[in-house]
Amino acid sequence: MMLLMKERLQGRSIGVSLTLSGSCRKRWLQRQRDRRLAQLTDELVLKGALLKQAKANSAGAKRSVGLVHADRLLAQTSLAKQRECCRTCGYASKA
């Protein structure tokens, strides 16, 4: 009788041990998921900041290109006006 009781208790302790191991594993898996989620969230925040900075840089570059283009047009227009003026007043033929 005592031997049967001992075997049952050992079986139960193994069952309790397996249950605890299963619940420990579940907690471990949940912690792993939580860590991965935190890591992905951090990466997303970083990539969002990088995208925002890239957009700002792009807008700045477009403004710079636009200003350079405007300066070139102004220079070309001024040069064309000077040539027209010189032709009109005859300055080019005197020089």
C-alpha positions as CSV (number, residue, x, y, z in Angstrom):
1,M,0.0,0.0,0.0
2,M,2.8,2.4,0.9
3,L,4.7,1.7,-2.3
4,L,1.5,2.4,-4.4
5,M,1.0,5.6,-2.5
6,K,4.6,6.6,-3.0
7,E,4.4,6.0,-6.8
8,R,1.2,8.1,-7.0
9,L,2.8,10.9,-5.1
10,Q,5.9,10.7,-7.4
11,G,3.6,10.7,-10.4
12,R,1.8,13.8,-9.1
13,S,5.0,15.6,-8.3
14,I,6.2,14.9,-11.8
15,G,2.9,16.2,-13.1
16,V,3.2,19.3,-11.0
17,S,6.8,19.7,-12.1
18,L,5.8,19.4,-15.8
19,T,3.0,21.9,-15.2
20,L,5.3,24.4,-13.6
21,S,7.8,23.9,-16.4
22,G,5.0,24.6,-18.9
23,S,3.9,27.7,-17.1
24,C,7.5,28.8,-16.8
25,R,7.9,28.2,-20.5
26,K,4.8,30.3,-21.3
27,R,6.2,33.2,-19.2
28,W,9.5,32.9,-20.9
29,L,7.9,32.9,-24.3
30,Q,5.8,35.9,-23.4
31,R,8.9,37.8,-22.2
32,Q,10.6,36.9,-25.5
33,R,7.6,38.2,-27.4
34,D,7.5,41.4,-25.3
35,R,11.3,42.0,-25.9
36,R,10.9,41.4,-29.6
37,L,7.9,43.8,-29.7
38,A,9.8,46.4,-27.9
39,Q,12.8,46.0,-30.3
40,L,10.5,46.3,-33.3
41,T,8.8,49.4,-31.8
42,D,12.2,51.0,-31.3
43,E,13.3,50.2,-34.8
44,L,10.0,51.6,-36.2
45,V,10.5,54.9,-34.2
46,L,14.1,55.2,-35.5
47,K,13.1,54.5,-39.1
48,G,10.2,57.1,-38.7
49,A,12.7,59.7,-37.5
50,L,15.1,58.8,-40.3
51,L,12.3,59.2,-42.9
52,K,11.3,62.5,-41.4
53,Q,14.9,63.7,-41.6
54,A,15.2,62.4,-45.2
55,K,12.1,64.3,-46.2
56,A,13.4,67.5,-44.6
57,N,16.8,67.0,-46.4
58,S,14.9,66.4,-49.7
59,A,12.8,69.6,-49.3
60,G,16.0,71.6,-48.5
61,A,17.7,70.2,-51.5
62,K,14.8,71.0,-53.7
63,R,14.8,74.6,-52.4
64,S,18.5,74.8,-53.0
65,V,18.1,73.5,-56.6
66,G,15.2,75.8,-57.1
67,L,17.3,78.8,-55.9
68,V,20.3,77.8,-58.1
69,H,17.9,77.4,-61.1
70,A,16.3,80.8,-60.3
71,D,19.8,82.4,-60.1
72,R,20.8,80.9,-63.5
73,L,17.6,82.1,-65.1
74,L,18.1,85.6,-63.6
75,A,21.7,85.6,-64.9
76,Q,20.6,84.5,-68.3
77,T,17.7,87.0,-68.4
78,S,20.1,89.8,-67.3
79,L,22.6,88.8,-69.9
80,A,19.9,88.7,-72.6
81,K,18.7,92.2,-71.5
82,Q,22.2,93.5,-71.6
83,R,22.8,92.2,-75.1
84,E,19.5,93.6,-76.2
85,C,20.4,97.0,-74.7
86,C,23.8,96.9,-76.3
87,R,22.2,96.1,-79.7
88,T,19.7,98.9,-79.3
89,C,22.1,101.6,-78.2
90,G,24.9,100.3,-80.5
91,Y,27.4,99.8,-77.6
92,A,28.5,96.4,-78.9
93,S,29.5,97.8,-82.3
94,K,31.6,100.6,-80.6
95,A,33.5,98.2,-78.4
